[in-house]
Amino acid sequence: EPWLPAAAGAAPPHPIGIGVDDDRRRSRLTVFFRFLLALPHLVWFTLWSIFAWLAAIAAWFAALATGRTPEPLHRFLAAYVRYQTHLDAYLWLVANPFPGFTGAPGYPVELEIAQPERQSRWVTGFRLFLAFPALGVVGALWLTLLVAAFLGWFASLVTGRMPAGLRDVGVWVLRYWGQVNAYLYLLTDRYPYSGPPVEERPEPEEAVVPAAA
């Protein structure tokens, strides 16, 4: 399980976060045919990516000139990055429902994207070069996600539930991937945070021994 103890300190604040409202129940039928069911989404995602790249180029020039991504471009790119998170969550068994095609909020694994804010022109100008280390981390984390999805596929087929630890690994990877995408697509100039989430786990309750009569 990818949790850090509370003693590690809180994660740094970031305008791109992730929310989870998933009960870990999985439909065995849709799990078995998950890749086939996702094919329409993969085609749509490929087409949408072309327009997202063009929008990102326009946002890059606008952010260089004004220090801010225009709000219409921010909304379009935010929907695209959010949709990618929905699709990845569905494809890699981090969530169960079939996602929509518009990137609208409301999916059980939801990328939370803040409103546009001012961005450094220096960071904007060298954005691709600055993103190289984060992309290297993404490569390592995606291997972790593939292993978690592979194991979770078998577990979900047998039990109808995704193990909590494997689901949480997927959420961690998708949170970081969402932050990297938001950085690349000019939604924020805050650098991605790759550390695991921090959670204060409750202490186990001590057994109560009845007093002797």
C-alpha positions as CSV (number, residue, x, y, z in Angstrom):
1,E,0.0,0.0,0.0
2,P,1.5,3.3,-1.1
3,W,0.7,5.3,2.1
4,L,3.2,7.3,4.1
5,P,2.7,7.6,7.9
6,A,1.4,11.0,9.1
7,A,4.8,11.6,10.7
8,A,6.2,12.0,7.2
9,G,4.4,15.4,7.1
10,A,1.7,16.6,4.8
11,A,2.1,16.5,1.0
12,P,2.8,20.0,-0.5
13,P,-0.4,21.8,-1.7
14,H,-1.0,21.4,-5.4
15,P,-3.7,22.8,-7.7
16,I,-4.2,19.4,-9.3
17,G,-5.5,16.7,-7.0
18,I,-7.5,13.5,-7.2
19,G,-10.6,12.4,-5.4
20,V,-11.8,8.8,-4.9
21,D,-15.4,7.6,-4.4
22,D,-15.0,4.0,-5.2
23,D,-16.3,1.0,-3.2
24,R,-13.8,-1.4,-5.0
25,R,-16.6,-3.6,-6.3
26,R,-15.9,-4.8,-9.9
27,S,-18.2,-6.4,-12.4
28,R,-16.5,-9.7,-13.4
29,L,-18.0,-9.5,-16.9
30,T,-16.7,-6.0,-17.6
31,V,-13.4,-6.8,-16.0
32,F,-12.9,-9.8,-18.3
33,F,-13.7,-7.7,-21.4
34,R,-12.2,-4.4,-20.2
35,F,-9.9,-3.8,-23.1
36,L,-12.5,-4.6,-25.7
37,L,-15.1,-2.3,-24.0
38,A,-12.5,0.5,-23.9
39,L,-11.8,0.4,-27.7
40,P,-14.4,3.2,-28.6
41,H,-12.7,5.4,-25.9
42,L,-9.3,4.7,-27.2
43,V,-10.3,5.8,-30.7
44,W,-12.0,8.9,-29.3
45,F,-9.0,9.7,-27.1
46,T,-6.7,9.6,-30.1
47,L,-8.8,12.0,-32.1
48,W,-9.2,14.4,-29.1
49,S,-5.5,14.3,-28.5
50,I,-4.8,15.9,-31.9
51,F,-7.0,19.0,-31.0
52,A,-5.6,19.0,-27.4
53,W,-2.0,19.3,-28.8
54,L,-3.1,22.2,-31.0
55,A,-4.8,23.9,-28.1
56,A,-1.7,23.4,-26.0
57,I,0.4,25.2,-28.6
58,A,-2.0,28.1,-28.6
59,A,-2.0,28.1,-24.8
60,W,1.8,28.2,-24.7
61,F,2.0,31.3,-26.9
62,A,-0.8,32.9,-24.9
63,A,0.9,32.1,-21.6
64,L,4.2,33.5,-22.8
65,A,2.5,36.7,-23.9
66,T,0.1,37.3,-20.9
67,G,1.4,35.0,-18.1
68,R,-1.9,33.1,-18.1
69,T,-3.7,30.4,-20.1
70,P,-6.9,31.9,-21.5
71,E,-10.0,30.5,-19.7
72,P,-11.6,28.9,-22.8
73,L,-8.4,27.0,-23.5
74,H,-8.0,26.1,-19.9
75,R,-11.5,24.6,-19.8
76,F,-10.9,22.6,-23.0
77,L,-7.6,21.2,-21.9
78,A,-8.9,20.5,-18.3
79,A,-11.7,18.4,-19.8
80,Y,-9.2,16.5,-21.9
81,V,-6.8,15.8,-19.0
82,R,-9.7,14.9,-16.8
83,Y,-11.1,12.5,-19.5
84,Q,-7.7,10.9,-19.8
85,T,-7.7,10.2,-16.0
86,H,-11.3,8.7,-16.3
87,L,-10.2,6.5,-19.2
88,D,-7.0,5.3,-17.5
89,A,-8.9,4.6,-14.3
90,Y,-11.4,2.4,-16.2
91,L,-8.8,0.7,-18.3
92,W,-6.5,-0.2,-15.5
93,L,-9.3,-1.3,-13.1
94,V,-8.9,1.6,-10.7
95,A,-12.6,2.3,-11.2
96,N,-15.5,0.3,-12.4
97,P,-18.2,2.5,-14.3
98,F,-17.9,3.0,-18.0
99,P,-16.7,6.6,-18.3
100,G,-18.4,9.4,-20.4
101,F,-16.8,10.9,-23.5
102,T,-16.7,14.5,-22.5
103,G,-14.4,14.6,-19.4
104,A,-17.3,16.0,-17.3
105,P,-16.7,15.8,-13.5
106,G,-18.4,13.1,-11.5
107,Y,-16.4,9.9,-12.1
108,P,-15.4,7.8,-9.1
109,V,-11.8,8.6,-9.6
110,E,-11.8,12.3,-10.3
111,L,-9.0,14.6,-11.2
112,E,-9.6,17.9,-9.4
113,I,-8.3,20.9,-11.4
114,A,-8.1,24.4,-10.0
115,Q,-9.1,27.5,-11.9
116,P,-6.5,29.2,-14.1
117,E,-3.9,31.3,-12.3
118,R,-0.8,33.3,-13.3
119,Q,2.1,31.3,-14.6
120,S,5.8,32.1,-14.8
121,R,6.9,33.0,-18.3
122,W,10.3,31.4,-17.7
123,V,8.7,28.1,-16.7
124,T,6.3,28.3,-19.6
125,G,9.1,29.0,-22.1
126,F,11.2,25.9,-21.0
127,R,8.2,23.7,-20.0
128,L,9.1,20.7,-22.2
129,F,12.7,20.6,-21.0
130,L,11.7,21.0,-17.4
131,A,9.2,18.1,-17.7
132,F,11.8,15.5,-18.7
133,P,12.6,14.3,-15.2
134,A,8.9,14.0,-14.4
135,L,8.3,12.0,-17.5
136,G,11.1,9.6,-16.4
137,V,9.3,9.1,-13.1
138,V,6.1,8.5,-15.0
139,G,7.7,5.6,-16.9
140,A,8.7,3.9,-13.6
141,L,5.3,4.5,-12.1
142,W,3.5,3.1,-15.1
143,L,5.3,-0.2,-14.7
144,T,4.0,-0.3,-11.2
145,L,0.5,0.4,-12.5
146,L,0.7,-2.3,-15.0
147,V,1.7,-4.8,-12.3
148,A,-1.1,-3.6,-10.1
149,A,-3.7,-3.9,-12.9
150,F,-2.5,-7.4,-13.9
151,L,-2.8,-8.7,-10.3
152,G,-6.0,-6.7,-9.8
153,W,-7.5,-8.3,-12.9
154,F,-7.2,-11.8,-11.5
155,A,-8.3,-10.7,-8.0
156,S,-11.4,-8.9,-9.4
157,L,-12.4,-11.9,-11.5
158,V,-12.2,-14.2,-8.5
159,T,-13.6,-12.0,-5.8
160,G,-15.5,-9.3,-7.6
161,R,-13.5,-6.7,-5.7
162,M,-10.3,-4.8,-6.4
163,P,-7.9,-5.1,-3.4
164,A,-7.5,-1.8,-1.6
165,G,-3.7,-1.7,-1.9
166,L,-3.7,-2.3,-5.7
167,R,-6.5,0.3,-6.2
168,D,-4.6,2.8,-4.1
169,V,-1.4,2.2,-6.1
170,G,-3.4,3.0,-9.2
171,V,-4.8,6.2,-7.7
172,W,-1.3,7.3,-6.8
173,V,0.0,6.8,-10.3
174,L,-3.0,8.5,-11.9
175,R,-2.7,11.5,-9.6
176,Y,0.9,12.0,-10.6
177,W,0.2,11.4,-14.3
178,G,-2.6,13.9,-14.0
179,Q,-0.3,16.5,-12.5
180,V,2.3,15.8,-15.3
181,N,-0.4,16.2,-17.9
182,A,-1.6,19.4,-16.3
183,Y,2.0,20.7,-16.3
184,L,2.5,19.8,-19.9
185,Y,-0.8,21.2,-21.1
186,L,-0.4,24.6,-19.4
187,L,-3.0,24.1,-16.7
188,T,-0.5,24.9,-14.0
189,D,3.1,25.7,-13.6
190,R,3.4,23.9,-10.3
191,Y,5.8,20.9,-10.7
192,P,4.3,17.4,-10.2
193,Y,4.6,15.9,-6.8
194,S,5.6,12.2,-7.1
195,G,5.5,11.2,-3.4
196,P,2.9,8.7,-2.1
197,P,-0.2,10.1,-0.3
198,V,0.1,10.7,3.5
199,E,-2.6,9.2,5.7
200,E,-2.9,8.9,9.4
201,R,-4.0,5.3,10.1
202,P,-6.1,4.7,13.2
203,E,-4.4,2.7,15.9
204,P,-5.7,-0.8,16.4
205,E,-8.1,-1.1,19.3
206,E,-6.8,-3.0,22.3
207,A,-8.7,-6.1,23.3
208,V,-10.9,-5.5,26.3
209,V,-10.3,-8.2,28.9
210,P,-13.3,-8.7,31.2
211,A,-12.6,-8.2,34.9
212,A,-12.6,-11.2,37.0
213,A,-15.7,-11.8,39.2
